[in-house]
């Protein structure tokens, strides 16, 4: 399976690029969000840009031809992977729906804004309802993301045990993935735990931090 690709942009099409890696050209579909982030990338010629992408590899028995979907950050891909867990949302539908920053999309889901979601490409009334129903409690982390922040892969599943471990894990994600200043991250965590001392999981803590920021 292909997880990342780094190479030279050989062609730019309406919704995809051809990325040459080691003499092989890979056709990579780009969501609208990624296309905007890569507007300045040059293709072909002496000025062709080198580019690194995080890749979602999709192939099934019914669709044996692999589809590569590219993202500029691990966080964007992680949000996309949450989206494809929703009923009736396949990879291509999810990719085309990523027409705004992940933090904006996640905030709309968290506040149950079905009208906003229905305006996304390929998302009708029923899909909007499904997205809210299945993801409302799972997107607070993404809603907290700072646009343009450098992203490092830090997995929630690796949470240390105990209150100190919970604080440490969420602090790392806020700073390294979501672009918050260290002091700001510490204060967000402290305030959230003051409001809800019984929080026991990273998901609950992110949810309370997000609720605090939107009050």
C-alpha positions in Angstrom: 0.0 0.0 0.0 1.2 3.5 -0.8 1.2 5.9 2.3 3.3 8.8 1.0 4.7 10.0 -2.3 7.5 12.6 -2.9 8.4 13.5 -6.5 8.1 16.0 -9.3 4.9 17.4 -10.6 4.7 16.5 -14.3 1.1 17.4 -15.1 -1.7 19.4 -13.4 -5.3 18.6 -14.3 -8.6 20.0 -13.1 -8.8 17.7 -10.1 -5.6 15.7 -10.0 -1.9 15.8 -10.7 0.7 13.4 -12.2 3.5 13.0 -9.7 6.7 11.4 -11.0 8.5 9.3 -8.4 11.6 7.4 -9.4 10.7 7.5 -13.1 7.1 6.3 -12.5 4.2 8.7 -12.9 1.4 8.4 -10.3 -2.0 10.0 -11.0 -3.2 11.5 -7.7 -6.6 12.9 -7.1 -6.6 16.0 -5.0 -9.6 17.3 -2.9 -10.5 20.9 -3.4 -8.8 21.8 -0.2 -5.5 20.4 -1.3 -5.8 22.0 -4.8 -6.1 25.4 -3.1 -3.1 24.7 -0.9 -1.1 23.7 -4.0 -2.1 26.6 -6.3 1.5 27.8 -6.7 2.9 24.4 -7.6 4.5 24.4 -11.1 4.2 21.4 -13.5 6.7 20.1 -16.1 9.7 21.9 -17.5 12.8 23.0 -15.6 10.7 24.7 -12.9 8.6 21.7 -12.1 7.9 21.6 -8.3 8.9 18.8 -6.0 6.0 17.8 -3.8 5.4 15.5 -0.9 1.8 14.1 -0.3 0.2 11.9 2.2 -1.7 9.3 0.3 -5.0 7.4 0.8 -4.9 4.3 -1.3 -8.3 2.9 -2.4 -9.0 -0.3 -4.3 -11.8 -2.8 -3.9 -13.0 -6.0 -5.6 -15.7 -4.0 -7.4 -13.2 -1.3 -8.3 -9.8 -3.0 -8.8 -8.1 -0.1 -10.4 -6.4 1.7 -7.5 -7.3 5.3 -6.7 -4.7 7.5 -5.0 -6.1 10.5 -3.1 -3.5 13.1 -1.9 -3.4 15.4 1.1 -0.9 18.0 2.3 -1.0 16.9 5.9 -1.6 13.9 8.1 -4.4 15.8 9.9 -6.4 16.4 6.7 -6.1 12.7 5.8 -7.1 11.7 9.3 -10.3 13.9 9.0 -11.0 12.4 5.6 -10.7 8.9 7.1 -13.3 9.8 9.7 -15.6 11.1 7.0 -15.4 7.8 4.9 -16.7 5.9 8.0 -20.1 7.6 7.5 -22.9 5.7 5.8 -23.1 6.4 2.1 -19.9 8.4 2.1 -17.4 6.7 -0.2 -13.8 7.9 -0.7 -14.5 10.0 -3.8 -17.6 11.6 -2.3 -15.6 12.4 0.9 -12.6 13.8 -1.1 -14.8 16.1 -3.2 -16.6 17.3 -0.1 -13.3 18.6 1.4 -13.9 22.1 0.0 -13.0 24.1 3.1 -10.4 24.0 5.8 -10.7 20.9 8.0 -11.3 23.1 11.2 -14.2 24.8 9.5 -15.8 21.5 8.4 -15.3 19.9 11.8 -16.8 22.9 13.5 -19.9 22.7 11.3 -20.3 19.1 12.2 -19.8 19.7 15.9 -22.6 22.4 15.9 -24.9 20.2 13.8 -25.0 22.7 11.0 -26.6 20.5 8.3 -27.3 23.6 6.1 -23.6 24.2 5.9 -22.8 20.6 5.1 -25.5 20.4 2.4 -23.7 23.1 0.5 -20.6 21.0 0.1 -20.0 19.2 -3.2 -21.9 15.9 -3.3 -23.4 16.2 0.1 -27.3 16.2 0.1 -29.7 16.3 3.0 -29.5 12.7 3.9 -25.7 12.6 3.8 -25.5 15.7 5.9 -27.8 14.1 8.5 -25.6 11.0 8.5 -22.4 13.0 9.0 -23.8 14.9 12.0 -25.3 11.7 13.5 -22.1 9.7 13.2 -19.3 12.3 13.7 -20.7 15.0 15.9 -18.9 13.7 19.0 -15.7 12.8 17.1 -14.4 16.0 15.5 -13.6 18.4 18.3 -9.9 17.8 17.8 -10.1 18.8 14.2 -12.2 21.9 15.0 -9.4 23.1 17.2 -6.8 23.0 14.3 -4.9 26.2 13.4 -4.8 26.7 9.6 -1.3 26.3 8.2 0.1 24.7 11.4 2.9 22.1 10.9 1.6 18.6 11.4 3.4 15.8 13.1 1.8 12.3 13.4 0.7 11.8 17.0 -1.8 9.1 17.6 -4.6 9.4 20.2 -4.5 5.6 20.6 -1.1 5.8 22.2 -2.4 7.6 25.3 -0.5 7.0 28.5 -2.6 5.9 31.5 -3.6 8.3 34.3 -4.5 12.0 34.5 -1.0 13.2 33.8 -0.7 10.9 30.8 -4.0 12.3 29.4 -2.8 15.9 29.8 0.5 15.1 28.2 -1.0 13.4 25.2 -3.6 16.1 24.5 -1.0 18.8 25.0 1.3 17.2 22.4 -1.6 17.0 19.9 -2.7 20.6 20.5 0.9 21.9 20.0 2.4 19.5 17.4 -0.7 18.7 15.3 -3.0 21.6 15.8 -0.7 24.6 16.0 -1.4 26.0 19.4 1.3 27.7 21.5 2.5 25.6 24.4 1.2 28.0 27.0 -2.1 28.3 25.2 -2.4 24.5 25.1 -1.7 24.1 28.8 -4.3 26.7 29.6 -7.0 25.1 27.4 -6.4 21.8 29.1 -6.4 23.3 32.6 -9.7 25.2 32.0 -11.4 22.1 30.5 -10.4 19.9 33.4 -11.6 22.6 35.8 -15.0 22.6 34.2 -15.2 18.8 34.0 -12.8 17.1 36.4 -14.2 13.6 35.6 -12.9 13.6 32.0 -11.1 10.3 31.4 -10.4 10.1 27.6 -8.6 12.3 25.1 -11.8 12.5 23.0 -13.8 13.8 26.0 -11.1 16.3 26.8 -10.9 17.6 23.2 -14.7 17.9 23.2 -14.7 20.0 26.4 -11.9 22.2 25.1 -13.8 22.8 21.9 -17.0 23.6 23.8 -15.0 26.1 26.0 -13.6 27.9 22.9 -17.0 28.3 21.3 -18.7 29.7 24.4 
